Amino acid sequence: MIAALARDTDSSSGGESFDALYRSCADDLFAYVASLLRDRSAAEDVTALAFERAYRRRALFDLHRGTARAWLFAIARNAALDELRRRRRTRSLIVDLADDRVEDADDDELAERRVLVRDGLASLDPRDREVILLKFVGRLSNAELARVLGCSETAAGTRLHRAVSRLREVCHVPQ
């Protein structure tokens, strides 16, 4: 995999190229970073920075430590946290899960649920909020989640389960 990431973006090489990694992760990575920063322009910059860092460090990627996707999300997470620190907005991990598809919907119940979840996420501890964002906005597998969080897959699954349980609790959803 190291060689595959280091190859040119020629898709005929048979391996996953950096270009393919970009195409498969860009939208999810941007959504995750945007949900952390709550600033579209800054999210675009941080997403671009994450891909730039990944490209420059692609030779350091170790397949034995996780997937390229998890590695990229870890880079993006660190870049986003750097941006939050720079702006001294560490408490700003509150989510704005804007989704134009839902905005256009006429379903009042769906809109109410969305507000309930947004408010519930805002009331969670930042660590719980981050786990939920990585899993459901970033669409990471539990193995990728573990890689980004720097823990075992079992620990990541446990953290996710507890965070979702807390979210259900604050949203008053029966378990």
Backbone bond lengths (Angstrom), bond angles and torsions (degrees), N, CA, C in turn:
res aa  C-N    CA-C-N  psi(-1)  N-CA   C-N-CA  omega(-1)  CA-C   N-CA-C  phi
1 M - - - 1.449 - - 1.530 111.36 -
2 I 1.325 116.70 -34.73 1.460 119.61 178.56 1.519 109.47 -57.76
3 A 1.306 115.12 -47.64 1.462 119.62 179.90 1.519 110.81 -64.17
4 A 1.328 116.32 -35.70 1.464 119.63 -179.10 1.523 110.72 -64.90
5 L 1.326 116.94 -40.59 1.464 119.45 178.74 1.518 111.00 -70.32
6 A 1.315 116.50 -32.82 1.455 119.92 -177.37 1.521 112.68 -78.45
7 R 1.335 117.15 -16.45 1.468 120.22 -179.62 1.518 111.77 -64.63
8 D 1.284 114.34 162.77 1.457 120.80 172.91 1.519 107.62 -63.29
9 T 1.296 118.89 169.17 1.454 122.38 -176.69 1.514 113.12 -78.52
10 D 1.304 118.05 19.75 1.459 122.72 178.83 1.520 109.44 -70.91
11 S 1.321 117.38 112.38 1.457 121.62 -176.79 1.518 112.25 -70.99
12 S 1.314 119.12 -13.13 1.452 121.09 179.35 1.524 112.11 -79.56
13 S 1.324 117.32 -1.48 1.455 120.72 -177.68 1.514 112.26 -70.59
14 G 1.337 118.85 -14.34 1.444 121.74 178.10 1.516 113.15 89.60
15 G 1.330 119.64 -19.23 1.454 122.42 179.60 1.513 110.44 -104.27
16 E 1.332 113.35 174.18 1.464 118.31 177.85 1.520 107.64 -78.82
17 S 1.283 117.93 114.49 1.461 121.94 -179.74 1.517 110.02 -84.91
18 F 1.300 115.23 166.78 1.459 119.47 176.82 1.526 110.16 -61.45
19 D 1.316 116.44 -36.71 1.460 121.13 177.33 1.531 110.60 -60.65
20 A 1.304 117.13 -42.47 1.469 121.17 178.66 1.530 110.21 -66.22
21 L 1.320 116.99 -39.37 1.465 120.81 176.59 1.522 109.82 -61.00
22 Y 1.320 116.50 -44.33 1.461 120.62 178.11 1.530 110.70 -58.78
23 R 1.330 115.47 -50.62 1.469 119.22 -177.97 1.520 112.60 -62.60
24 S 1.313 118.01 -34.13 1.463 120.00 -177.18 1.523 113.37 -81.59
25 C 1.336 117.92 -19.82 1.469 120.37 -173.53 1.521 115.57 -116.90
26 A 1.298 118.66 -17.60 1.468 121.30 -168.97 1.526 113.18 -55.46
27 D 1.323 117.86 -48.55 1.465 119.94 -176.76 1.525 112.08 -65.74
28 D 1.332 117.06 -45.10 1.465 120.53 179.61 1.521 111.24 -66.14
29 L 1.325 116.69 -39.93 1.455 120.75 179.66 1.527 110.70 -64.51
30 F 1.325 116.43 -44.49 1.468 119.88 178.38 1.533 110.36 -62.07
31 A 1.337 117.60 -44.04 1.472 120.85 -179.79 1.523 110.66 -60.25
32 Y 1.311 116.73 -42.29 1.463 120.81 179.19 1.532 110.74 -63.92
33 V 1.318 117.35 -49.96 1.462 121.46 -178.40 1.536 110.34 -63.42
34 A 1.336 116.73 -41.49 1.472 120.33 179.03 1.518 111.19 -62.75
35 S 1.337 116.71 -36.66 1.463 119.18 179.70 1.524 110.90 -69.15
36 L 1.315 118.03 -29.30 1.462 120.55 176.77 1.521 111.88 -76.91
37 L 1.326 116.68 -44.60 1.463 120.35 -172.87 1.516 113.92 -86.18
38 R 1.338 116.77 -25.97 1.460 121.85 -178.15 1.532 111.78 58.10
39 D 1.306 115.26 32.56 1.458 121.63 -179.12 1.523 106.91 -149.53
40 R 1.329 116.28 108.43 1.465 121.25 -173.62 1.537 112.43 -59.76
41 S 1.304 116.60 -43.09 1.459 120.51 -178.97 1.526 111.16 -64.29
42 A 1.319 116.32 -46.34 1.466 120.17 178.13 1.523 110.48 -64.50
43 A 1.330 117.41 -36.67 1.468 121.08 178.89 1.521 110.93 -64.57
44 E 1.326 117.13 -38.94 1.464 120.28 176.67 1.523 110.50 -62.78
45 D 1.331 116.37 -43.03 1.462 120.82 179.50 1.528 111.63 -64.67
46 V 1.322 116.25 -45.37 1.462 120.30 -178.57 1.529 110.84 -67.48
47 T 1.326 117.33 -38.83 1.467 120.39 177.37 1.522 110.38 -62.47
48 A 1.320 116.49 -44.92 1.467 120.32 177.63 1.532 110.60 -62.51
49 L 1.325 116.70 -41.38 1.456 121.16 178.36 1.528 110.85 -62.30
50 A 1.319 117.24 -41.60 1.470 121.07 179.62 1.527 110.62 -61.94
51 F 1.327 116.85 -45.12 1.466 119.28 178.05 1.529 111.45 -65.64
52 E 1.321 116.66 -37.26 1.457 119.85 178.29 1.526 110.43 -63.80
53 R 1.336 116.32 -46.32 1.466 120.21 178.82 1.529 110.43 -62.04
54 A 1.315 116.05 -43.14 1.467 119.82 179.66 1.525 110.49 -62.27
55 Y 1.306 116.72 -42.22 1.468 120.35 -179.57 1.533 110.71 -63.38
56 R 1.334 115.69 -44.82 1.464 119.20 -179.27 1.527 111.69 -66.62
57 R 1.330 116.82 -31.38 1.469 121.06 -176.44 1.531 113.02 -103.35
58 R 1.310 117.53 14.80 1.471 120.58 -174.44 1.522 113.15 -59.72
59 A 1.320 117.53 -27.79 1.461 120.42 178.55 1.532 111.47 -70.61
60 L 1.323 117.57 -18.81 1.469 121.91 179.83 1.527 112.69 -86.90
61 F 1.322 116.84 -9.80 1.465 120.36 -178.34 1.523 110.06 -61.33
62 D 1.329 116.05 132.79 1.463 122.18 -179.68 1.520 109.24 -119.91
63 L 1.314 116.69 110.72 1.459 122.80 -178.57 1.524 112.00 -58.37
64 H 1.323 117.20 -29.21 1.461 120.90 -178.81 1.532 112.33 -70.81
65 R 1.306 117.46 -15.38 1.466 120.83 -179.44 1.517 112.30 -98.23
66 G 1.317 118.81 -1.60 1.459 121.23 178.12 1.513 111.97 143.52
67 T 1.324 114.86 -177.06 1.460 120.19 -178.35 1.524 110.80 -81.29
68 A 1.314 115.27 161.55 1.460 120.27 176.72 1.527 109.98 -62.52
69 R 1.323 116.75 -35.80 1.466 121.26 178.71 1.528 110.89 -61.79
70 A 1.324 117.78 -46.86 1.469 121.51 179.37 1.525 110.31 -63.69
71 W 1.330 116.34 -41.25 1.458 121.44 178.31 1.526 110.23 -59.54
72 L 1.323 116.52 -44.56 1.457 121.71 179.80 1.529 111.19 -64.99
73 F 1.332 118.01 -42.21 1.463 121.00 178.16 1.523 111.04 -64.70
74 A 1.322 118.19 -35.53 1.462 120.68 177.01 1.530 110.47 -64.52
75 I 1.317 116.69 -42.19 1.468 121.08 177.10 1.533 109.77 -61.91
76 A 1.333 116.57 -45.42 1.467 120.87 -179.59 1.530 111.25 -64.86
77 R 1.317 116.02 -40.73 1.472 120.10 178.85 1.521 109.56 -59.76
78 N 1.325 116.70 -47.44 1.463 120.00 179.76 1.529 111.66 -62.68
79 A 1.316 116.94 -40.25 1.470 120.33 178.73 1.527 110.73 -65.63
80 A 1.328 117.19 -40.10 1.471 120.74 178.99 1.524 110.73 -66.90
81 L 1.323 116.89 -41.59 1.464 119.53 178.13 1.528 110.94 -65.96
82 D 1.326 116.64 -36.34 1.467 120.01 174.32 1.526 110.60 -60.21
83 E 1.326 115.88 -42.53 1.469 120.32 178.99 1.526 110.65 -64.21
84 L 1.320 117.25 -42.24 1.467 120.27 178.52 1.525 110.95 -63.73
85 R 1.314 116.34 -41.54 1.460 119.35 177.45 1.518 110.56 -63.54
86 R 1.325 115.56 -43.14 1.458 119.88 -179.44 1.516 110.38 -59.51
87 R 1.292 116.94 -39.05 1.462 121.55 -178.62 1.527 112.02 -88.06
88 R 1.324 116.31 0.90 1.467 121.91 -178.96 1.526 111.67 52.23
89 R 1.341 113.14 44.41 1.461 118.35 -180.00 1.527 109.92 -122.52
90 T 1.314 117.14 47.69 1.461 119.14 -175.77 1.532 112.13 -63.09
91 R 1.280 117.31 -23.60 1.462 118.42 178.81 1.524 112.24 -84.55
92 S 1.316 117.43 1.99 1.455 120.70 -175.31 1.520 113.71 -90.53
93 L 1.320 117.69 28.55 1.451 119.75 176.57 1.529 111.16 -79.59
94 I 1.329 116.63 13.21 1.458 121.28 177.24 1.512 108.47 -67.91
95 V 1.280 116.00 136.99 1.457 122.64 -171.08 1.515 112.15 -88.48
96 D 1.319 113.30 140.75 1.451 119.78 166.71 1.516 105.34 -121.55
97 L 1.294 116.23 95.17 1.463 121.05 -174.59 1.520 111.02 -87.71
98 A 1.304 116.39 50.46 1.455 119.79 -179.31 1.522 109.80 -61.51
99 D 1.314 115.13 131.19 1.459 122.02 179.39 1.516 106.28 -140.58
100 D 1.327 116.75 110.91 1.455 120.96 -174.95 1.520 112.72 -57.90
101 R 1.329 116.96 -30.99 1.464 118.79 -179.58 1.519 110.78 -63.62
102 V 1.335 117.04 -38.01 1.459 120.05 179.81 1.524 110.00 -77.42
103 E 1.324 117.04 -34.12 1.468 121.11 179.34 1.523 110.68 -57.95
104 D 1.319 116.94 -36.66 1.443 120.53 -177.70 1.522 113.41 -81.80
105 A 1.319 116.39 -12.10 1.462 119.85 -176.78 1.521 110.61 -71.82
106 D 1.321 115.92 145.61 1.461 121.33 177.98 1.523 111.31 -95.11
107 D 1.280 118.21 5.69 1.450 123.10 -176.05 1.534 109.40 -78.41
108 D 1.330 116.86 104.96 1.462 121.56 -178.65 1.524 111.89 -63.21
109 E 1.319 116.07 -38.04 1.461 119.44 -179.55 1.526 111.12 -63.60
110 L 1.316 116.87 -41.42 1.453 121.27 178.40 1.528 110.35 -64.57
111 A 1.316 116.60 -41.48 1.470 120.89 178.72 1.531 110.29 -63.58
112 E 1.325 116.86 -40.69 1.466 120.17 178.33 1.524 111.27 -64.72
113 R 1.331 115.38 -41.89 1.464 119.77 178.64 1.524 110.99 -62.58
114 R 1.314 115.36 -39.77 1.452 120.02 -179.86 1.527 111.05 -62.88
115 V 1.312 117.25 -43.78 1.465 121.39 177.88 1.524 109.90 -64.02
116 L 1.330 116.37 -41.55 1.459 121.12 179.18 1.527 110.88 -60.80
117 V 1.331 117.01 -45.09 1.463 120.68 179.72 1.524 110.28 -67.26
118 R 1.313 118.29 -43.22 1.467 121.36 179.00 1.522 110.39 -59.48
119 D 1.335 117.07 -46.40 1.459 120.45 178.57 1.530 111.24 -65.59
120 G 1.335 115.91 -39.04 1.461 120.30 177.11 1.521 111.76 -61.93
121 L 1.322 116.62 -44.59 1.464 120.36 178.16 1.525 110.92 -62.50
122 A 1.316 116.13 -39.99 1.464 120.27 -179.79 1.526 111.58 -63.00
123 S 1.324 117.02 -29.26 1.461 119.95 -178.23 1.528 113.45 -86.20
124 L 1.317 117.61 -9.71 1.461 120.92 -179.72 1.523 111.68 -75.76
125 D 1.302 114.70 157.73 1.453 122.00 170.89 1.537 107.89 -60.19
126 P 1.323 118.89 141.20 1.469 120.81 -177.77 1.535 113.82 -54.33
127 R 1.328 118.10 -33.87 1.473 120.35 178.75 1.525 111.18 -65.97
128 D 1.334 116.38 -42.16 1.469 120.11 178.29 1.525 110.14 -66.15
129 R 1.321 115.82 -42.45 1.461 121.23 179.74 1.529 110.38 -60.66
130 E 1.328 115.98 -42.56 1.460 120.27 -178.87 1.527 111.55 -63.57
131 V 1.324 117.67 -43.03 1.465 121.02 179.49 1.527 110.26 -60.51
132 I 1.316 116.59 -43.59 1.468 120.75 179.70 1.531 110.69 -65.35
133 L 1.317 116.87 -42.09 1.465 120.22 179.29 1.524 111.48 -63.81
134 L 1.316 116.81 -44.50 1.461 119.75 179.31 1.525 111.26 -60.85
135 K 1.324 116.06 -41.61 1.463 120.05 -176.71 1.524 112.18 -73.47
136 F 1.318 117.34 -49.02 1.457 119.86 -169.73 1.532 114.41 -98.64
137 V 1.308 118.13 -28.53 1.463 119.88 174.94 1.527 109.14 -90.52
138 G 1.328 116.41 -44.49 1.457 120.72 178.73 1.510 113.65 -78.49
139 R 1.315 117.24 -15.48 1.473 124.32 178.92 1.527 112.55 57.22
140 L 1.324 115.74 42.35 1.458 120.04 178.62 1.522 110.73 -85.32
141 S 1.312 115.70 146.24 1.461 120.56 171.72 1.532 107.26 -72.87
142 N 1.325 117.04 168.03 1.464 118.88 178.58 1.526 111.33 -64.18
143 A 1.326 117.60 -33.97 1.461 120.20 177.46 1.534 110.34 -65.42
144 E 1.326 116.27 -42.56 1.470 120.39 177.74 1.516 110.55 -67.29
145 L 1.321 116.59 -39.47 1.462 121.73 177.58 1.530 109.74 -59.43
146 A 1.322 116.75 -44.13 1.459 121.62 179.24 1.522 110.70 -60.81
147 R 1.314 115.89 -42.10 1.470 120.80 -179.65 1.526 110.84 -62.35
148 V 1.325 116.47 -45.12 1.467 120.75 -179.09 1.526 110.66 -65.90
149 L 1.333 117.09 -40.11 1.465 121.38 -177.09 1.529 113.00 -82.36
150 G 1.328 116.36 -12.52 1.461 119.83 179.71 1.510 113.66 73.11
151 C 1.326 116.53 38.94 1.465 120.82 179.18 1.531 108.96 -139.89
152 S 1.323 116.05 179.80 1.465 119.65 178.99 1.525 109.84 -74.15
153 E 1.314 115.33 161.96 1.460 119.88 178.35 1.529 110.61 -62.96
154 T 1.318 117.02 -37.72 1.464 121.34 178.03 1.528 110.55 -63.49
155 A 1.322 116.01 -44.58 1.473 120.03 179.11 1.532 110.70 -64.14
156 A 1.332 116.14 -39.83 1.471 119.46 178.40 1.519 110.42 -63.37
157 G 1.327 116.98 -43.39 1.470 120.82 177.80 1.517 111.79 -61.73
158 T 1.320 116.05 -40.63 1.465 120.60 178.18 1.522 111.10 -65.21
159 R 1.335 116.39 -44.91 1.476 119.89 177.86 1.520 111.17 -60.83
160 L 1.334 116.13 -41.69 1.460 120.57 179.17 1.523 110.45 -63.79
161 H 1.315 116.68 -46.75 1.469 120.70 -179.76 1.534 110.53 -59.05
162 R 1.310 116.62 -45.67 1.470 120.48 -179.99 1.529 111.24 -65.08
163 A 1.322 116.95 -40.46 1.464 120.26 179.71 1.526 111.00 -65.12
164 V 1.324 116.91 -43.06 1.464 120.55 178.53 1.530 109.80 -65.78
165 S 1.325 117.16 -38.63 1.470 120.18 177.26 1.519 110.99 -62.31
166 R 1.333 116.43 -42.22 1.472 119.74 177.62 1.525 111.27 -64.69
167 L 1.320 116.16 -39.01 1.463 119.76 177.89 1.525 110.18 -63.52
168 R 1.316 117.14 -44.52 1.475 120.20 177.28 1.512 110.79 -60.01
169 E 1.327 115.64 -40.23 1.461 121.09 -179.38 1.533 111.04 -62.74
170 V 1.331 116.80 -48.73 1.458 119.27 -178.10 1.528 111.53 -70.69
171 C 1.332 116.67 -23.98 1.473 120.33 177.30 1.536 111.95 -90.39
172 H 1.327 115.35 0.72 1.462 121.99 179.43 1.530 112.09 58.20
173 V 1.323 115.16 43.72 1.463 121.56 177.08 1.524 107.43 -101.27
174 P 1.340 118.07 127.11 1.470 119.48 178.69 1.527 110.64 -61.23
175 Q 1.328 115.11 142.79 1.471 119.49 -177.96 1.495 112.12 -86.29
